[in-house]
Amino acid sequence: MARPTQIPERVPLSEAEITAACYVGSGEHKIVRWWGGMPLARLDKYGKPTRPKKELTTICPKATENERDTATKWVRDALRNHQLRYFEGDKTFPKHIWYRDENGQFWFGFADLAPLK
């Protein structure tokens, strides 16, 4: 399977688009109950994911509402600071974003535009 290629530079996201972005999370990356419901990650006795095609999944420790708010701030900061990469097929938001927290830890995520309510 061919890897998606980087596409030409796009117009920066507007402040309204950035402000609409939020951290959603994924049950595939959770091993404890979180704001989105029950965890979906399945780990073996060594802590490695066992679900087919999910062997490279990393477990995210963010599970509380407060941590979701912190991660949402990181998402918006990453978008403002252009810590992102667009690929073919990406729509409004870039597919890949990253943020380095105050401890030097890198956090990587996927971005997509959620329908506005």
MITIDREN-566992 format. One record per atom (N, C-alpha, C, O): residue in three letters; atom name; x, y, z. Coordinates in Angstrom, 1 decimal. Example, Ala and Ser with C-alpha at 12.3 -4.5 7.8 and 13.67 -1.06 7.14 Angstrom:
REM MITIDREN-566992
ALA | N | 13.2 | -5.7 | 7.8
ALA | CA | 12.3 | -4.5 | 7.8
ALA | C | 13.2 | -3.3 | 7.8
ALA | O | 14.2 | -3.3 | 8.5
SER | N | 12.8 | -2.2 | 7.1
SER | CA | 13.7 | -1.1 | 7.1
SER | C | 12.9 | 0.0 | 7.9
SER | O | 13.4 | 1.1 | 8.0
This chain:
REM MITIDREN-566992
MET | N | 0.8 | -1.2 | 0.0
MET | CA | 0.0 | 0.0 | 0.0
MET | C | 0.9 | 1.2 | 0.0
MET | O | 1.8 | 1.3 | 0.8
ALA | N | 0.6 | 2.2 | -0.9
ALA | CA | 1.4 | 3.4 | -1.0
ALA | C | 1.1 | 4.3 | 0.2
ALA | O | -0.1 | 4.5 | 0.6
ARG | N | 2.1 | 5.0 | 0.7
ARG | CA | 1.9 | 6.0 | 1.8
ARG | C | 1.3 | 7.2 | 1.2
ARG | O | 1.7 | 7.6 | 0.0
PRO | N | 0.4 | 7.9 | 1.9
PRO | CA | -0.1 | 9.2 | 1.4
PRO | C | 1.1 | 10.2 | 1.3
PRO | O | 2.0 | 10.2 | 2.1
THR | N | 1.0 | 11.1 | 0.3
THR | CA | 2.1 | 12.1 | 0.2
THR | C | 1.7 | 13.4 | 0.7
THR | O | 0.5 | 13.7 | 0.9
GLN | N | 2.7 | 14.2 | 1.1
GLN | CA | 2.5 | 15.5 | 1.6
GLN | C | 1.9 | 16.4 | 0.4
GLN | O | 2.4 | 16.3 | -0.7
ILE | N | 0.9 | 17.2 | 0.7
ILE | CA | 0.4 | 18.0 | -0.3
ILE | C | 0.9 | 19.4 | -0.2
ILE | O | 1.5 | 19.8 | 0.9
PRO | N | 0.7 | 20.3 | -1.2
PRO | CA | 1.2 | 21.7 | -1.1
PRO | C | 0.6 | 22.4 | 0.1
PRO | O | -0.5 | 22.0 | 0.6
GLU | N | 1.3 | 23.4 | 0.6
GLU | CA | 0.9 | 24.2 | 1.7
GLU | C | -0.5 | 24.8 | 1.5
GLU | O | -0.9 | 25.1 | 0.4
ARG | N | -1.3 | 24.8 | 2.6
ARG | CA | -2.6 | 25.3 | 2.5
ARG | C | -2.7 | 26.6 | 3.2
ARG | O | -1.8 | 27.0 | 4.0
VAL | N | -3.8 | 27.3 | 3.0
VAL | CA | -4.1 | 28.6 | 3.8
VAL | C | -4.2 | 28.2 | 5.2
VAL | O | -4.9 | 27.2 | 5.5
PRO | N | -3.6 | 28.9 | 6.2
PRO | CA | -3.8 | 28.6 | 7.6
PRO | C | -5.2 | 28.6 | 8.0
PRO | O | -6.1 | 29.3 | 7.5
LEU | N | -5.5 | 27.7 | 9.0
LEU | CA | -6.8 | 27.7 | 9.6
LEU | C | -7.2 | 29.0 | 10.2
LEU | O | -6.4 | 29.7 | 10.7
SER | N | -8.5 | 29.3 | 10.1
SER | CA | -9.0 | 30.5 | 10.8
SER | C | -9.1 | 30.3 | 12.3
SER | O | -9.1 | 29.2 | 12.7
GLU | N | -9.1 | 31.4 | 13.0
GLU | CA | -9.3 | 31.3 | 14.5
GLU | C | -10.6 | 30.6 | 14.8
GLU | O | -10.6 | 29.8 | 15.8
ALA | N | -11.6 | 30.8 | 14.0
ALA | CA | -12.9 | 30.1 | 14.3
ALA | C | -12.8 | 28.6 | 14.1
ALA | O | -13.3 | 27.9 | 14.9
GLU | N | -12.0 | 28.2 | 13.1
GLU | CA | -11.8 | 26.8 | 12.9
GLU | C | -11.0 | 26.2 | 14.0
GLU | O | -11.3 | 25.1 | 14.5
ILE | N | -10.0 | 26.9 | 14.4
ILE | CA | -9.1 | 26.4 | 15.5
ILE | C | -9.9 | 26.3 | 16.8
ILE | O | -9.9 | 25.3 | 17.5
THR | N | -10.7 | 27.3 | 17.1
THR | CA | -11.5 | 27.3 | 18.3
THR | C | -12.6 | 26.2 | 18.3
THR | O | -13.0 | 25.7 | 19.4
ALA | N | -13.0 | 25.8 | 17.1
ALA | CA | -14.0 | 24.7 | 17.0
ALA | C | -13.4 | 23.3 | 17.2
ALA | O | -14.1 | 22.4 | 17.5
ALA | N | -12.1 | 23.3 | 17.1
ALA | CA | -11.4 | 22.0 | 17.3
ALA | C | -11.4 | 21.6 | 18.8
ALA | O | -11.3 | 22.4 | 19.7
CYS | N | -11.5 | 20.3 | 19.0
CYS | CA | -11.4 | 19.8 | 20.4
CYS | C | -10.8 | 18.4 | 20.4
CYS | O | -10.7 | 17.7 | 19.4
TYR | N | -10.4 | 18.0 | 21.6
TYR | CA | -9.8 | 16.6 | 21.7
TYR | C | -11.0 | 15.7 | 22.0
TYR | O | -11.9 | 15.9 | 22.8
VAL | N | -11.1 | 14.6 | 21.2
VAL | CA | -12.2 | 13.7 | 21.3
VAL | C | -11.8 | 12.4 | 22.0
VAL | O | -12.5 | 11.9 | 22.9
GLY | N | -10.6 | 11.9 | 21.7
GLY | CA | -10.2 | 10.6 | 22.3
GLY | C | -10.7 | 9.4 | 21.5
GLY | O | -11.6 | 9.6 | 20.7
SER | N | -10.2 | 8.3 | 21.8
SER | CA | -10.6 | 7.0 | 21.2
SER | C | -10.6 | 5.9 | 22.2
SER | O | -9.6 | 5.7 | 22.9
GLY | N | -11.6 | 5.2 | 22.3
GLY | CA | -11.7 | 4.0 | 23.2
GLY | C | -10.6 | 3.0 | 22.8
GLY | O | -10.2 | 2.2 | 23.7
GLU | N | -10.1 | 3.0 | 21.6
GLU | CA | -9.0 | 2.1 | 21.2
GLU | C | -7.7 | 2.4 | 21.9
GLU | O | -6.8 | 1.5 | 22.0
HIS | N | -7.6 | 3.6 | 22.5
HIS | CA | -6.4 | 4.0 | 23.2
HIS | C | -6.6 | 4.1 | 24.7
HIS | O | -5.7 | 4.7 | 25.3
LYS | N | -7.7 | 3.6 | 25.2
LYS | CA | -8.0 | 3.7 | 26.6
LYS | C | -8.1 | 2.3 | 27.2
LYS | O | -8.6 | 1.3 | 26.6
ILE | N | -7.6 | 2.2 | 28.5
ILE | CA | -7.7 | 0.9 | 29.3
ILE | C | -8.5 | 1.2 | 30.5
ILE | O | -8.7 | 0.2 | 31.3
VAL | N | -9.0 | 2.4 | 30.7
VAL | CA | -9.8 | 2.7 | 31.9
VAL | C | -11.1 | 3.4 | 31.4
VAL | O | -11.1 | 4.0 | 30.3
ARG | N | -12.1 | 3.4 | 32.2
ARG | CA | -13.3 | 4.1 | 31.8
ARG | C | -12.9 | 5.6 | 31.6
ARG | O | -12.2 | 6.2 | 32.4
TRP | N | -13.5 | 6.2 | 30.6
TRP | CA | -13.2 | 7.6 | 30.2
TRP | C | -14.4 | 8.3 | 29.9
TRP | O | -15.5 | 7.7 | 29.8
TRP | N | -14.4 | 9.6 | 29.6
TRP | CA | -15.6 | 10.4 | 29.3
TRP | C | -16.3 | 9.9 | 28.1
TRP | O | -17.5 | 10.2 | 28.0
GLY | N | -15.7 | 9.2 | 27.2
GLY | CA | -16.4 | 8.6 | 26.0
GLY | C | -17.0 | 7.2 | 26.3
GLY | O | -17.6 | 6.7 | 25.4
GLY | N | -16.8 | 6.7 | 27.4
GLY | CA | -17.4 | 5.4 | 27.7
GLY | C | -16.4 | 4.4 | 28.2
GLY | O | -15.4 | 4.7 | 28.9
MET | N | -16.6 | 3.2 | 27.8
MET | CA | -15.8 | 2.1 | 28.3
MET | C | -14.5 | 2.0 | 27.4
MET | O | -14.6 | 2.3 | 26.2
PRO | N | -13.4 | 1.5 | 27.9
PRO | CA | -12.2 | 1.3 | 27.1
PRO | C | -12.4 | 0.2 | 26.1
PRO | O | -13.1 | -0.8 | 26.3
LEU | N | -11.7 | 0.4 | 25.0
LEU | CA | -11.8 | -0.7 | 23.9
LEU | C | -10.4 | -1.3 | 23.7
LEU | O | -10.4 | -2.3 | 22.9
ALA | N | -9.4 | -0.8 | 24.2
ALA | CA | -8.0 | -1.4 | 24.0
ALA | C | -8.0 | -2.8 | 24.7
ALA | O | -8.5 | -3.0 | 25.8
ARG | N | -7.4 | -3.7 | 24.0
ARG | CA | -7.3 | -5.1 | 24.5
ARG | C | -5.8 | -5.3 | 24.6
ARG | O | -5.1 | -5.3 | 23.6
LEU | N | -5.3 | -5.6 | 25.8
LEU | CA | -3.9 | -5.8 | 26.0
LEU | C | -3.6 | -7.2 | 26.5
LEU | O | -4.4 | -7.8 | 27.2
ASP | N | -2.4 | -7.7 | 26.2
ASP | CA | -2.0 | -9.0 | 26.7
ASP | C | -1.3 | -8.8 | 28.1
ASP | O | -1.3 | -7.7 | 28.6
LYS | N | -0.8 | -9.8 | 28.7
LYS | CA | -0.3 | -9.7 | 30.1
LYS | C | 1.0 | -8.9 | 30.1
LYS | O | 1.4 | -8.5 | 31.2
TYR | N | 1.6 | -8.5 | 29.0
TYR | CA | 2.7 | -7.7 | 28.9
TYR | C | 2.4 | -6.2 | 28.6
TYR | O | 3.3 | -5.4 | 28.5
GLY | N | 1.1 | -5.9 | 28.5
GLY | CA | 0.6 | -4.6 | 28.2
GLY | C | 0.7 | -4.2 | 26.7
GLY | O | 0.6 | -3.0 | 26.4
LYS | N | 0.8 | -5.2 | 25.8
LYS | CA | 0.8 | -4.9 | 24.4
LYS | C | -0.5 | -5.1 | 23.8
LYS | O | -1.2 | -6.1 | 24.2
PRO | N | -1.0 | -4.3 | 22.9
PRO | CA | -2.3 | -4.4 | 22.3
PRO | C | -2.4 | -5.7 | 21.5
PRO | O | -1.4 | -6.1 | 20.8
THR | N | -3.5 | -6.4 | 21.5
THR | CA | -3.7 | -7.7 | 20.9
THR | C | -4.7 | -7.6 | 19.8
THR | O | -4.9 | -8.6 | 19.0
ARG | N | -5.5 | -6.6 | 19.6
ARG | CA | -6.5 | -6.5 | 18.6
ARG | C | -5.9 | -6.5 | 17.2
ARG | O | -5.0 | -5.7 | 17.0
PRO | N | -6.4 | -7.3 | 16.3
PRO | CA | -5.9 | -7.3 | 14.9
PRO | C | -5.8 | -5.9 | 14.3
PRO | O | -6.8 | -5.1 | 14.4
LYS | N | -4.7 | -5.5 | 13.7
LYS | CA | -4.4 | -4.3 | 13.1
LYS | C | -4.3 | -3.1 | 14.1
LYS | O | -4.3 | -1.9 | 13.7
LYS | N | -4.2 | -3.4 | 15.4
LYS | CA | -4.1 | -2.4 | 16.4
LYS | C | -2.9 | -2.7 | 17.3
LYS | O | -2.7 | -2.1 | 18.4
GLU | N | -1.9 | -3.5 | 16.8
GLU | CA | -0.8 | -3.9 | 17.5
GLU | C | 0.2 | -2.7 | 17.9
GLU | O | 0.9 | -2.8 | 18.8
LEU | N | 0.1 | -1.6 | 17.1
LEU | CA | 1.0 | -0.4 | 17.3
LEU | C | 0.2 | 0.6 | 18.1
LEU | O | 0.8 | 1.7 | 18.3
THR | N | -0.9 | 0.3 | 18.6
THR | CA | -1.7 | 1.3 | 19.4
THR | C | -1.0 | 1.7 | 20.7
THR | O | -0.5 | 0.8 | 21.4
THR | N | -1.0 | 3.0 | 21.0
THR | CA | -0.4 | 3.4 | 22.3
THR | C | -1.6 | 3.7 | 23.2
THR | O | -2.6 | 4.2 | 22.7
ILE | N | -1.4 | 3.5 | 24.5
ILE | CA | -2.4 | 3.8 | 25.5
ILE | C | -2.3 | 5.2 | 26.0
ILE | O | -1.2 | 5.7 | 26.4
CYS | N | -3.4 | 5.9 | 25.9
CYS | CA | -3.4 | 7.3 | 26.3
CYS | C | -3.9 | 7.4 | 27.8
CYS | O | -5.0 | 6.8 | 28.1
PRO | N | -3.2 | 8.0 | 28.7
PRO | CA | -3.6 | 8.1 | 30.1
PRO | C | -4.7 | 9.1 | 30.4
PRO | O | -5.2 | 9.2 | 31.5
LYS | N | -5.0 | 9.9 | 29.4
LYS | CA | -6.0 | 11.0 | 29.6
LYS | C | -7.4 | 10.4 | 29.6
LYS | O | -7.9 | 9.9 | 28.6
ALA | N | -8.0 | 10.5 | 30.8
ALA | CA | -9.3 | 9.8 | 31.0
ALA | C | -10.4 | 10.7 | 31.7
ALA | O | -11.6 | 10.4 | 31.7
THR | N | -10.0 | 11.8 | 32.3
THR | CA | -10.9 | 12.6 | 33.0
THR | C | -11.4 | 13.8 | 32.2
THR | O | -10.7 | 14.1 | 31.2
GLU | N | -12.5 | 14.4 | 32.6
GLU | CA | -13.0 | 15.6 | 31.9
GLU | C | -11.9 | 16.7 | 31.9
GLU | O | -11.7 | 17.4 | 30.9
ASN | N | -11.3 | 16.9 | 33.1
ASN | CA | -10.2 | 17.9 | 33.2
ASN | C | -9.1 | 17.6 | 32.2
ASN | O | -8.6 | 18.6 | 31.6
GLU | N | -8.7 | 16.4 | 32.1
GLU | CA | -7.6 | 16.0 | 31.1
GLU | C | -8.1 | 16.2 | 29.7
GLU | O | -7.2 | 16.6 | 28.8
ARG | N | -9.3 | 16.0 | 29.4
ARG | CA | -9.8 | 16.3 | 28.1
ARG | C | -9.7 | 17.8 | 27.8
ARG | O | -9.4 | 18.2 | 26.6
ASP | N | -10.0 | 18.6 | 28.7
ASP | CA | -9.9 | 20.1 | 28.5
ASP | C | -8.5 | 20.5 | 28.3
ASP | O | -8.2 | 21.3 | 27.4
THR | N | -7.5 | 19.9 | 29.0
THR | CA | -6.1 | 20.1 | 28.8
THR | C | -5.7 | 19.7 | 27.4
THR | O | -5.0 | 20.4 | 26.7
ALA | N | -6.1 | 18.5 | 27.0
ALA | CA | -5.8 | 18.0 | 25.6
ALA | C | -6.4 | 18.9 | 24.5
ALA | O | -5.8 | 19.0 | 23.5
THR | N | -7.6 | 19.4 | 24.8
THR | CA | -8.2 | 20.3 | 23.8
THR | C | -7.4 | 21.5 | 23.6
THR | O | -7.2 | 22.0 | 22.5
LYS | N | -6.9 | 22.1 | 24.7
LYS | CA | -6.0 | 23.2 | 24.6
LYS | C | -4.8 | 22.9 | 23.8
LYS | O | -4.3 | 23.7 | 23.0
TRP | N | -4.2 | 21.7 | 24.0
TRP | CA | -3.0 | 21.3 | 23.2
TRP | C | -3.4 | 21.2 | 21.7
TRP | O | -2.6 | 21.6 | 20.9
VAL | N | -4.5 | 20.6 | 21.4
VAL | CA | -5.0 | 20.5 | 20.0
VAL | C | -5.0 | 21.9 | 19.4
VAL | O | -4.5 | 22.1 | 18.3
ARG | N | -5.6 | 22.8 | 20.0
ARG | CA | -5.8 | 24.2 | 19.5
ARG | C | -4.4 | 24.9 | 19.4
ARG | O | -4.1 | 25.6 | 18.4
ASP | N | -3.5 | 24.7 | 20.4
ASP | CA | -2.2 | 25.2 | 20.3
ASP | C | -1.4 | 24.7 | 19.2
ASP | O | -0.7 | 25.4 | 18.5
ALA | N | -1.5 | 23.4 | 19.0
ALA | CA | -0.8 | 22.7 | 17.8
ALA | C | -1.3 | 23.3 | 16.5
ALA | O | -0.5 | 23.6 | 15.6
LEU | N | -2.6 | 23.5 | 16.4
LEU | CA | -3.1 | 24.1 | 15.1
LEU | C | -2.6 | 25.5 | 14.9
LEU | O | -2.3 | 25.9 | 13.8
ARG | N | -2.6 | 26.3 | 16.0
ARG | CA | -2.2 | 27.7 | 15.9
ARG | C | -0.7 | 27.8 | 15.6
ARG | O | -0.3 | 28.7 | 14.9
ASN | N | 0.1 | 26.8 | 16.1
ASN | CA | 1.5 | 26.9 | 16.0
ASN | C | 2.0 | 26.1 | 14.7
ASN | O | 3.2 | 25.9 | 14.5
HIS | N | 1.0 | 25.7 | 13.9
HIS | CA | 1.3 | 25.0 | 12.6
HIS | C | 2.1 | 23.7 | 12.9
HIS | O | 2.9 | 23.3 | 12.1
GLN | N | 1.8 | 23.0 | 14.0
GLN | CA | 2.4 | 21.7 | 14.3
GLN | C | 1.5 | 20.7 | 13.7
GLN | O | 0.8 | 19.9 | 14.4
LEU | N | 1.5 | 20.6 | 12.4
LEU | CA | 0.6 | 19.7 | 11.7
LEU | C | 1.1 | 19.3 | 10.3
LEU | O | 2.1 | 19.9 | 9.9
ARG | N | 0.5 | 18.4 | 9.7
ARG | CA | 0.8 | 17.9 | 8.4
ARG | C | -0.4 | 17.5 | 7.6
ARG | O | -1.1 | 16.6 | 8.1
TYR | N | -0.6 | 18.0 | 6.5
TYR | CA | -1.7 | 17.6 | 5.6
TYR | C | -1.2 | 16.5 | 4.7
TYR | O | -0.1 | 16.5 | 4.3
PHE | N | -2.2 | 15.6 | 4.4
PHE | CA | -1.9 | 14.5 | 3.4
PHE | C | -3.0 | 14.6 | 2.4
PHE | O | -4.1 | 15.2 | 2.6
GLU | N | -2.8 | 13.8 | 1.3
GLU | CA | -3.8 | 13.7 | 0.3
GLU | C | -5.1 | 13.2 | 0.9
GLU | O | -5.1 | 12.3 | 1.8
GLY | N | -6.2 | 13.8 | 0.5
GLY | CA | -7.5 | 13.3 | 1.0
GLY | C | -7.9 | 14.1 | 2.3
GLY | O | -9.1 | 13.9 | 2.7
ASP | N | -7.0 | 14.8 | 2.9
ASP | CA | -7.4 | 15.5 | 4.1
ASP | C | -8.4 | 16.6 | 3.7
ASP | O | -8.3 | 17.2 | 2.6
LYS | N | -9.4 | 16.9 | 4.6
LYS | CA | -10.4 | 17.9 | 4.3
LYS | C | -9.9 | 19.2 | 4.9
LYS | O | -8.8 | 19.7 | 4.6
THR | N | -10.8 | 19.8 | 5.8
THR | CA | -10.5 | 21.1 | 6.4
THR | C | -9.3 | 21.0 | 7.3
THR | O | -8.4 | 21.8 | 7.2
PHE | N | -9.3 | 20.0 | 8.1
PHE | CA | -8.2 | 19.9 | 9.1
PHE | C | -7.1 | 18.9 | 8.6
PHE | O | -7.4 | 18.0 | 7.9
PRO | N | -5.9 | 19.1 | 9.1
PRO | CA | -4.8 | 18.2 | 8.7
PRO | C | -5.0 | 16.9 | 9.4
PRO | O | -5.6 | 16.9 | 10.5
LYS | N | -4.5 | 15.8 | 8.8
LYS | CA | -4.7 | 14.5 | 9.5
LYS | C | -3.8 | 14.3 | 10.7
LYS | O | -4.3 | 13.7 | 11.7
HIS | N | -2.6 | 14.9 | 10.7
HIS | CA | -1.7 | 14.6 | 11.8
HIS | C | -1.3 | 15.9 | 12.5
HIS | O | -1.0 | 16.9 | 11.8
ILE | N | -1.4 | 15.9 | 13.8
ILE | CA | -1.0 | 17.1 | 14.6
ILE | C | -0.1 | 16.5 | 15.7
ILE | O | -0.2 | 15.4 | 16.1
TRP | N | 0.7 | 17.4 | 16.3
TRP | CA | 1.5 | 17.1 | 17.4
TRP | C | 1.7 | 18.3 | 18.4
TRP | O | 1.6 | 19.4 | 18.0
TYR | N | 2.0 | 17.9 | 19.6
TYR | CA | 2.2 | 19.0 | 20.6
TYR | C | 3.2 | 18.5 | 21.6
TYR | O | 3.2 | 17.3 | 22.0
ARG | N | 4.0 | 19.4 | 22.1
ARG | CA | 5.0 | 19.0 | 23.1
ARG | C | 4.6 | 19.7 | 24.4
ARG | O | 4.6 | 21.0 | 24.5
ASP | N | 4.3 | 19.0 | 25.4
ASP | CA | 3.9 | 19.5 | 26.7
ASP | C | 5.0 | 20.1 | 27.5
ASP | O | 6.2 | 20.1 | 27.1
GLU | N | 4.6 | 20.7 | 28.7
GLU | CA | 5.6 | 21.4 | 29.5
GLU | C | 6.7 | 20.5 | 30.1
GLU | O | 7.7 | 20.9 | 30.6
ASN | N | 6.5 | 19.1 | 30.0
ASN | CA | 7.5 | 18.2 | 30.5
ASN | C | 8.3 | 17.6 | 29.4
ASN | O | 9.2 | 16.8 | 29.6
GLY | N | 8.1 | 18.1 | 28.2
GLY | CA | 8.9 | 17.7 | 27.0
GLY | C | 8.3 | 16.5 | 26.3
GLY | O | 8.9 | 16.0 | 25.3
GLN | N | 7.2 | 16.0 | 26.8
GLN | CA | 6.5 | 14.8 | 26.2
GLN | C | 5.8 | 15.2 | 25.0
GLN | O | 5.0 | 16.2 | 24.9
PHE | N | 6.0 | 14.5 | 23.9
PHE | CA | 5.3 | 14.7 | 22.6
PHE | C | 4.0 | 13.9 | 22.6
PHE | O | 3.9 | 12.8 | 23.1
TRP | N | 2.9 | 14.6 | 22.2
TRP | CA | 1.6 | 13.9 | 22.0
TRP | C | 1.2 | 14.1 | 20.5
TRP | O | 1.3 | 15.1 | 19.9
PHE | N | 0.8 | 13.0 | 19.9
PHE | CA | 0.5 | 12.9 | 18.5
PHE | C | -1.0 | 12.6 | 18.4
PHE | O | -1.5 | 11.8 | 19.2
GLY | N | -1.7 | 13.2 | 17.4
GLY | CA | -3.1 | 12.9 | 17.2
GLY | C | -3.5 | 13.0 | 15.8
GLY | O | -2.7 | 13.5 | 14.9
PHE | N | -4.7 | 12.7 | 15.6
PHE | CA | -5.4 | 12.9 | 14.3
PHE | C | -6.4 | 13.9 | 14.4
PHE | O | -7.1 | 14.0 | 15.4
ALA | N | -6.6 | 14.8 | 13.4
ALA | CA | -7.5 | 15.9 | 13.5
ALA | C | -8.6 | 15.7 | 12.4
ALA | O | -8.3 | 15.1 | 11.3
ASP | N | -9.8 | 16.1 | 12.6
ASP | CA | -10.8 | 16.1 | 11.7
ASP | C | -11.9 | 17.1 | 12.1
ASP | O | -11.9 | 17.4 | 13.3
LEU | N | -12.6 | 17.6 | 11.2
LEU | CA | -13.6 | 18.6 | 11.5
LEU | C | -14.9 | 17.8 | 11.9
LEU | O | -15.5 | 17.1 | 11.1
ALA | N | -15.3 | 18.1 | 13.1
ALA | CA | -16.6 | 17.5 | 13.6
ALA | C | -17.7 | 18.4 | 13.2
ALA | O | -17.5 | 19.7 | 13.1
PRO | N | -18.9 | 17.9 | 13.0
PRO | CA | -20.0 | 18.7 | 12.6
PRO | C | -20.4 | 19.7 | 13.7
PRO | O | -20.5 | 19.3 | 14.9
LEU | N | -20.5 | 21.0 | 13.4
LEU | CA | -20.9 | 22.0 | 14.4
LEU | C | -22.3 | 21.8 | 14.8
LEU | O | -23.2 | 21.6 | 13.9
LYS | N | -22.6 | 22.0 | 16.1
LYS | CA | -24.0 | 21.8 | 16.6
LYS | C | -24.6 | 23.1 | 16.8
LYS | O | -25.8 | 23.2 | 17.2
